[in-house]
Amino acid sequence: MNQKIEIPLSKAKMMLFLVGAVAFVVIGVFFAIEPARFISPIFRSEEIIRIAGVAALLSFGLGAVYILRKLFDKKVGLTIDEEGITDNSSAVSVGLIEWQDIIGVETLEIASNKIMLLHTNNPEKYMARATNMFSRKAMQANHKMYGTPLSITANSLQIKYKELERLLCEGLENRKVL
């Protein structure tokens, strides 16, 4: 692969994610402040409703902050070149993933969301690059469940999953030929 392919972050997709995160934050606030209003035959405990509200507030609040930061990120979302794949598309991105370290790719589908798993011969190298505890734990969980800490999705990129899959598989095949 002689050419450099740059795939920008999709600001439109990220805005939709941000709206969803903010909506869940608002719902979480109501659950945390007024749990009695949400008692139903399914959820009869105010404590459980309050805990769910706080959990939604924390998780979706952190997600909203991350998305806001990404909206103003000037870096390219994903770069594919002769060195490998440089990922800046998610909270668990590790930067350059070298072709020589990739031993295979696999598509995982979770609730109609397609994720490309990049199997590597050196998972520890990439887990050591995690920039914070959240990223490290997420990568360790991915490695334990799927056999690799590396994953890429088109959710925050200006590309369809099938095209992303084609580009990455072509890049990997080209490196095997060389």
N, C-alpha and C positions, 0 to 999 in steps of 0.2 A: 504494500500500500504506500504509494509515493505521495499521494495527496493528503492534505489535512482536512478532515471534516469536522466542522463545528456546529453543534446543535444548541441553539439558545434556550434559555429558560422560557417557559410560557407564562407571561404575566397574567393572561386571561384565565388560565387554569388555576393559577395561584390565587387570583382574586376570588374565584368561586370557592376554593378551599377556605379562604379567609372568612368569607361570609358564613359558611357552614360552621367554622370554628367559633366565630363570635356568637352565632345563634345558640350553640351548645353552651357557651359560657353564660349567656343570659339565662337559659333554662337552669343551668347549674346554680346560679345565684338565687333564683326563685326557690329551687329545691332546698338549698342550704338555709335560706332566711325564713321561708314559710312552709315547712314540710307538712304541716297539718292540712293544708289546702290540697295536697296531692295524695292523701290517703285513699286507697281503693281496695276492693276485694283482693287484688293481687299484692299490693304494697300496703300493709296495715301498720307498719312500724315507722314512726317519725324518725327514729334514729337511722334506719336504713336509708330512708329518703334523703335525710341530711347528709349522710356519708356519700351517697351517690351524687348529690349536688356538689359537694366539696371535691370529689374525685373528677367530676366533669369540669368543674372550674379550673382545677390545677392542670389536668391533662390538655384540655382544649385551649386553656389560657396560654400554656407553654407553646402549644402548636401555633396559635395565632401570633405570638411573638416571633417564633421562628419564620413563619410565612412573611410577616412584615419585613423582617431582615432580608429575606431572600428577594422580596419585591424590589429592593434597592441595591441588590447585588449586581455588580457590573461584570462579573466573571461569566464565561460561557458555561452553559449547563453540562455539556458533555463534549469532549474532543476525542476523535479517533484519528490516530496518526501512526507513523512507523514504529514509535516506541511502545504504544499501547493505547489504553483507554484512560482518559483523565476525567474523572467523575466529580462533578460539583452540583449534583442534582437533588441530593437529599441530606437529611440530618446525619446519616451514617456514611457519607462519602469519605473516601480515603485518598483522593487525588489520583495519581498515576497508578494504574494496574498494568504491569508490563505483560506483553504478549507471551514472553517466555515462561511466565508464571501461570498462565491460563491453560488448564488441561482439558477443559470442556465447558459447554454451556447447556443449560436446561431451562425450560419454561415451566414456571409454577403458576397455577391459577388459584387465587383465593377470592371467593365471592365475585367472580367475573373480572377481577383485577389481575392482569398478567404481570409477572415479575420474572426477569431474567436472572438466573443464578449463574454466577461465574465460578466454576470450580477451579481451585488453585492448588499447586503443589507446595505452597508455602503459606498456609492460612495465618500462622502466627505473625509473619511479617506485616500483614495487613491489619490484624487485630491490634498490634502494637502501635499503629498509626492513629488509632481512635483518639479524638481530641478531647473527649470528656467521658465521664462515667456512664452517661446514658448511651452514648454511641458504643462504648466498649461492651456494655451489657447486651445491647441489641445485637451486636455482631457475634458475641458468644452464644446467644440464644439461636441465631440463624445457623451458626456452625453446628451446634448440637442437633437442631431439628432437621436441617437440610444438607449437612455435610460441607458447607462453605459459609464463610462470613460475608461474602461479596454478593451483592444483588443490585440490579439496576431496573428501574421502571420508567415508563414514558410519561407517568402522571404529571410531572412538572416540566416536561420538555415540549418543544414545538415539533413533535414528530409522533406518528402513529407507532404503536408497538411493533407491528409486522415489519415496518421499514427499519426500525431500530434493530430488531432481531436480524434482519437481512444484512445490514451494515456490519454488525458485530461478528456474525458468522463468516462473512466474506473476509473481514480483517483477520480473523483467526486462521482461516484457510490459507490466505496469502502468506502469513507468517510461517505456516507449516511447510509451504512449498520452498521458502527461502532457506 
